[in-house]
Amino acid sequence: MQVYLVGGAVRDALLGIEVYDRDWVVVGATPEAMLGKGFEQVGKDFPVFLHPQTHEEYALARTERKQGSGYHGFEVFADPSVTLEDDLIRRDLTINAMARSEDGAIIDPYGGQKDLQARVLRHVSPAFSEDPLRVLRVARFAAKLAPFGFELAEETRELMSAMTASGELAELTPERVWQEVVKVLNSPQPSRFFEVLDAVGATEVLFPELNALHGVTQPEKHHPEGDVWIHTMMVLEAACRLSGDLSVRFAALVHDLGKGITPKELWPKHHGHEAAGIPLVKALCQRYRVPKKIEQFALKVTEYHGLIHNGLDKDAKPYLKPKTYHKVLQNCGAYKDAESFEKILIACMADARGRLGFEETPYPQKAFWLEVLAAASQVDNQAIIAQGYQGKEIAEQIEKTRIHNISQLIRNENRV
């Protein structure tokens, strides 16, 4: 029985990235031998075991053979005769097909170290094309390793394009696609994921709402970066610089989907794109079963980012009517959850900064909206009840007080 550290842990250690998860391959063992050593088997048909102390995963060396469609259609063969090289060749990328022996030696039969040094993402074997999930995984690795400057090997790009064209991506379950999106939104440069998918035709298949943003023009004065696709990728990167929150990053990705359905004759303007985007965000979230809380947050950013930007004019003076400020606060849930509202403002700041030449531009709207919320929240409910108001009248008086407080704040701001 020989044990090897494999996959991402070997790759990350060679890149100098801190290793959190370790996967192991055991060559020359049987399930009975593993159980005899106190390992716990995970599942009945898959030869993976949990270590009795560390609970890390130890898999018997195995080969796989494609039996059906999608990424579930594999027959697994695990046997003491399966070699380490047999096991490694079934992996996706050369940089993930390396192993480290117990004495620290690197076993690299498929050129992983060479591709690691050259910063190339290259598939190990033609068997790569048997698993459509690998299209997403490679795009995710491109995002994870973006700080190192990895690029797709041309032959891998061609293979991924062929896999996309074959229609196999339709076999991916919604949950699996969303899992990959979550992982990538937590990576250093998630825009790289979508750029790689775009390069192999996969955004058109998996994210048609995003794909529709290509070539859609915007007013050059406000968007010198170019079309809405470029802007969206820049907003996503700005959101990553401003927040590690998944909801903020996802909202940044989908906030401008409405621009993708603006009639071409109206370009470069997109009046009403906020409301137009709502059904598109809902459709995307429904398709991938996005958690309701993340969906609701993205819908608020989509619907209200325009009004939030317009909270101050170009001279940083209040621009909206008191009732409009109140409506935005109320509909964004700010009175009940100020913390989430502040995150909405951060997503809007990312939108403002996701433009060429505006990456570090001040966004006074954030502080001002929080000031408006603080003023509007100065309501003494008990005093209103003490005046004899009942039922619906109480809510009406609270609303009147809030709007009055906002009016006072605006008057004071305009005097400055």
RAKA-V549538 format. One record per residue. N is the residue number from 1. PHI is phi in whole degrees, 0 to 359 (* if undefined). PSI is psi in radians with two decimals (NA if undefined). Layout:
((N | PHI | PSI) (N | PHI | PSI))
This chain:
((1 | * | 2.13) (2 | 240 | 2.40) (3 | 245 | 2.34) (4 | 229 | 2.43) (5 | 282 | 2.35) (6 | 226 | 2.92) (7 | 72 | -2.39) (8 | 300 | -0.56) (9 | 295 | -0.68) (10 | 292 | -0.82) (11 | 302 | -0.89) (12 | 295 | -0.66) (13 | 298 | -0.71) (14 | 291 | -0.47) (15 | 273 | -0.15) (16 | 84 | 0.30) (17 | 271 | 2.42) (18 | 298 | 2.32) (19 | 263 | 2.18) (20 | 253 | -0.73) (21 | 249 | 2.39) (22 | 237 | 2.31) (23 | 244 | 2.48) (24 | 235 | 2.58) (25 | 242 | 2.39) (26 | 247 | 2.12) (27 | 256 | 2.38) (28 | 84 | 0.36) (29 | 241 | 2.85) (30 | 242 | 2.82) (31 | 304 | -0.67) (32 | 297 | -0.69) (33 | 295 | -0.68) (34 | 293 | -0.78) (35 | 296 | -0.61) (36 | 295 | -0.43) (37 | 268 | 0.11) (38 | 93 | 0.09) (39 | 288 | 2.65) (40 | 251 | 2.18) (41 | 284 | 2.42) (42 | 259 | 1.96) (43 | 77 | 2.92) (44 | 265 | -0.64) (45 | 260 | -0.13) (46 | 248 | 2.22) (47 | 279 | 1.07) (48 | 240 | 2.41) (49 | 228 | 2.61) (50 | 262 | 2.33) (51 | 295 | 2.40) (52 | 298 | -0.49) (53 | 259 | -0.92) (54 | 276 | -0.35) (55 | 61 | 0.31) (56 | 284 | 2.74) (57 | 275 | 2.27) (58 | 240 | 2.04) (59 | 252 | 2.43) (60 | 293 | 2.46) (61 | 305 | 2.33) (62 | 214 | 2.82) (63 | 241 | 2.80) (64 | 228 | 2.53) (65 | 230 | 2.31) (66 | 292 | 2.22) (67 | 242 | -0.49) (68 | 216 | -2.83) (69 | 269 | 2.93) (70 | 75 | -2.80) (71 | 254 | 0.11) (72 | 261 | -0.29) (73 | 280 | 1.02) (74 | 235 | 2.48) (75 | 259 | 2.16) (76 | 262 | 2.36) (77 | 236 | 1.99) (78 | 239 | 2.28) (79 | 199 | 2.62) (80 | 302 | -0.33) (81 | 278 | -0.23) (82 | 289 | 2.21) (83 | 274 | 2.91) (84 | 299 | -0.73) (85 | 297 | -0.66) (86 | 299 | -0.72) (87 | 291 | -0.77) (88 | 291 | -0.54) (89 | 290 | -0.30) (90 | 275 | -0.03) (91 | 279 | 2.99) (92 | 281 | -1.03) (93 | 246 | 2.65) (94 | 301 | -0.63) (95 | 288 | -0.23) (96 | 257 | 0.05) (97 | 250 | 0.62) (98 | 249 | 2.74) (99 | 225 | 2.78) (100 | 233 | 2.22) (101 | 282 | 3.02) (102 | 295 | -0.40) (103 | 268 | 0.13) (104 | 92 | -0.05) (105 | 287 | 2.43) (106 | 271 | 2.21) (107 | 256 | 2.09) (108 | 220 | 1.29) (109 | 286 | -0.22) (110 | 238 | 0.35) (111 | 79 | 0.50) (112 | 296 | -0.72) (113 | 294 | -0.67) (114 | 297 | -0.78) (115 | 290 | -0.53) (116 | 296 | -0.78) (117 | 292 | -0.62) (118 | 276 | -0.08) (119 | 59 | 0.89) (120 | 239 | 2.36) (121 | 261 | 1.92) (122 | 228 | 2.37) (123 | 289 | 2.66) (124 | 283 | -0.81) (125 | 209 | 2.96) (126 | 300 | -0.35) (127 | 299 | -0.29) (128 | 311 | -0.70) (129 | 288 | -0.13) (130 | 283 | -0.26) (131 | 237 | 1.82) (132 | 297 | -0.41) (133 | 299 | -0.43) (134 | 294 | -0.44) (135 | 300 | -0.78) (136 | 289 | -0.69) (137 | 296 | -0.74) (138 | 294 | -0.71) (139 | 298 | -0.65) (140 | 291 | -0.69) (141 | 297 | -0.64) (142 | 299 | -0.66) (143 | 287 | -0.78) (144 | 299 | -0.69) (145 | 261 | 0.20) (146 | 305 | -0.67) (147 | 300 | -0.33) (148 | 265 | -0.12) (149 | 78 | 0.58) (150 | 289 | 2.50) (151 | 235 | 2.70) (152 | 288 | 2.36) (153 | 294 | 2.50) (154 | 301 | -0.72) (155 | 292 | -0.50) (156 | 286 | -0.69) (157 | 300 | -0.76) (158 | 296 | -0.72) (159 | 295 | -0.74) (160 | 295 | -0.65) (161 | 296 | -0.73) (162 | 295 | -0.68) (163 | 297 | -0.71) (164 | 296 | -0.81) (165 | 296 | -0.46) (166 | 289 | -0.27) (167 | 89 | 0.06) (168 | 293 | -0.42) (169 | 297 | -0.39) (170 | 295 | -0.30) (171 | 281 | -0.23) (172 | 290 | 2.37) (173 | 284 | 2.61) (174 | 305 | -0.73) (175 | 298 | -0.68) (176 | 291 | -0.69) (177 | 297 | -0.78) (178 | 296 | -0.67) (179 | 302 | -0.74) (180 | 293 | -0.69) (181 | 297 | -0.74) (182 | 299 | -0.82) (183 | 301 | -0.74) (184 | 287 | -0.59) (185 | 292 | -0.34) (186 | 266 | 0.13) (187 | 265 | 2.96) (188 | 296 | -0.59) (189 | 217 | 1.29) (190 | 299 | -0.43) (191 | 301 | -0.51) (192 | 297 | -0.61) (193 | 302 | -0.87) (194 | 289 | -0.55) (195 | 293 | -0.70) (196 | 292 | -0.78) (197 | 301 | -0.69) (198 | 296 | -0.67) (199 | 293 | -0.35) (200 | 247 | 0.24) (201 | 80 | 0.16) (202 | 277 | -0.39) (203 | 294 | -0.62) (204 | 298 | -0.61) (205 | 279 | -0.82) (206 | 268 | -0.60) (207 | 227 | 1.13) (208 | 301 | -0.51) (209 | 294 | -0.65) (210 | 286 | -0.71) (211 | 301 | -0.55) (212 | 293 | -0.20) (213 | 279 | -0.23) (214 | 298 | 2.28) (215 | 77 | -0.01) (216 | 279 | 2.03) (217 | 280 | 2.77) (218 | 225 | 2.86) (219 | 302 | 2.14) (220 | 297 | -0.55) (221 | 301 | -0.73) (222 | 266 | -0.36) (223 | 226 | 1.20) (224 | 294 | -0.21) (225 | 289 | -0.37) (226 | 117 | -2.44) (227 | 286 | 3.05) (228 | 292 | -0.53) (229 | 299 | -0.85) (230 | 299 | -0.79) (231 | 302 | -0.78) (232 | 298 | -0.75) (233 | 296 | -0.66) (234 | 292 | -0.66) (235 | 295 | -0.72) (236 | 300 | -0.75) (237 | 293 | -0.69) (238 | 297 | -0.71) (239 | 298 | -0.67) (240 | 293 | -0.56) (241 | 288 | -0.51) (242 | 268 | -0.47) (243 | 205 | 2.55) (244 | 263 | 0.10) (245 | 284 | 2.24) (246 | 299 | -0.71) (247 | 297 | -0.73) (248 | 297 | -0.78) (249 | 292 | -0.71) (250 | 293 | -0.74) (251 | 299 | -0.67) (252 | 300 | -0.66) (253 | 293 | -0.64) (254 | 251 | 0.00) (255 | 298 | -0.48) (256 | 250 | 0.38) (257 | 302 | -0.50) (258 | 299 | -0.48) (259 | 294 | -0.38) (260 | 289 | -0.25) (261 | 244 | 0.18) (262 | 296 | 2.24) (263 | 305 | 2.39) (264 | 302 | -0.57) (265 | 293 | -0.27) (266 | 267 | -0.22) (267 | 302 | 2.63) (268 | 273 | 0.09) (269 | 276 | 2.68) (270 | 221 | 0.96) (271 | 298 | 2.30) (272 | 81 | 0.22) (273 | 293 | -0.40) (274 | 296 | -0.91) (275 | 294 | -0.62) (276 | 295 | -0.48) (277 | 283 | -0.35) (278 | 302 | -0.91) (279 | 296 | -0.48) (280 | 289 | -0.73) (281 | 296 | -0.73) (282 | 300 | -0.76) (283 | 296 | -0.77) (284 | 297 | -0.77) (285 | 293 | -0.66) (286 | 293 | -0.70) (287 | 298 | -0.69) (288 | 255 | 0.21) (289 | 52 | 0.83) (290 | 295 | 2.36) (291 | 308 | 2.45) (292 | 303 | -0.69) (293 | 297 | -0.72) (294 | 291 | -0.69) (295 | 298 | -0.84) (296 | 298 | -0.68) (297 | 297 | -0.81) (298 | 297 | -0.64) (299 | 294 | -0.68) (300 | 295 | -0.76) (301 | 296 | -0.75) (302 | 300 | -0.81) (303 | 285 | -0.60) (304 | 247 | 0.03) (305 | 296 | -0.56) (306 | 295 | -0.83) (307 | 295 | -0.65) (308 | 295 | -0.74) (309 | 302 | -0.71) (310 | 278 | 0.11) (311 | 299 | -0.49) (312 | 232 | 2.55) (313 | 275 | -3.02) (314 | 295 | -0.32) (315 | 262 | 0.23) (316 | 62 | 0.62) (317 | 252 | 2.61) (318 | 305 | 2.38) (319 | 241 | -0.44) (320 | 264 | 2.90) (321 | 284 | 2.64) (322 | 307 | -0.71) (323 | 297 | -0.59) (324 | 290 | -0.74) (325 | 303 | -0.79) (326 | 297 | -0.75) (327 | 300 | -0.76) (328 | 297 | -0.81) (329 | 300 | -0.77) (330 | 293 | -0.83) (331 | 287 | -0.38) (332 | 271 | 0.02) (333 | 72 | 0.38) (334 | 294 | -0.59) (335 | 292 | -0.50) (336 | 266 | -0.51) (337 | 216 | 1.44) (338 | 296 | -0.54) (339 | 295 | -0.76) (340 | 293 | -0.63) (341 | 296 | -0.68) (342 | 297 | -0.61) (343 | 293 | -0.63) (344 | 299 | -0.73) (345 | 295 | -0.61) (346 | 293 | -0.70) (347 | 298 | -0.66) (348 | 292 | -0.64) (349 | 297 | -0.68) (350 | 298 | -0.69) (351 | 299 | -0.75) (352 | 292 | -0.58) (353 | 268 | -0.17) (354 | 276 | 0.89) (355 | 218 | 2.58) (356 | 296 | 2.10) (357 | 91 | -0.11) (358 | 247 | 0.22) (359 | 301 | -0.49) (360 | 242 | 0.28) (361 | 296 | 2.46) (362 | 298 | 2.65) (363 | 228 | 1.34) (364 | 296 | -0.29) (365 | 304 | -0.64) (366 | 299 | -0.91) (367 | 296 | -0.66) (368 | 293 | -0.77) (369 | 297 | -0.63) (370 | 292 | -0.58) (371 | 293 | -0.74) (372 | 298 | -0.76) (373 | 298 | -0.76) (374 | 298 | -0.74) (375 | 294 | -0.80) (376 | 293 | -0.41) (377 | 277 | -0.13) (378 | 281 | 1.27) (379 | 234 | 2.26) (380 | 264 | 1.63) (381 | 301 | -0.69) (382 | 295 | -0.64) (383 | 295 | -0.65) (384 | 294 | -0.76) (385 | 296 | -0.66) (386 | 296 | -0.40) (387 | 281 | -0.07) (388 | 100 | 0.07) (389 | 287 | 2.55) (390 | 224 | 2.73) (391 | 52 | -2.23) (392 | 298 | -0.48) (393 | 299 | -0.59) (394 | 297 | -0.84) (395 | 298 | -0.67) (396 | 296 | -0.73) (397 | 290 | -0.65) (398 | 300 | -0.79) (399 | 297 | -0.77) (400 | 301 | -0.72) (401 | 295 | -0.74) (402 | 298 | -0.81) (403 | 295 | -0.68) (404 | 299 | -0.79) (405 | 299 | -0.70) (406 | 294 | -0.71) (407 | 301 | -0.77) (408 | 299 | -0.76) (409 | 298 | -0.77) (410 | 297 | -0.75) (411 | 300 | -0.76) (412 | 296 | -0.73) (413 | 296 | -0.68) (414 | 287 | -0.36) (415 | 282 | -0.43) (416 | 292 | NA))
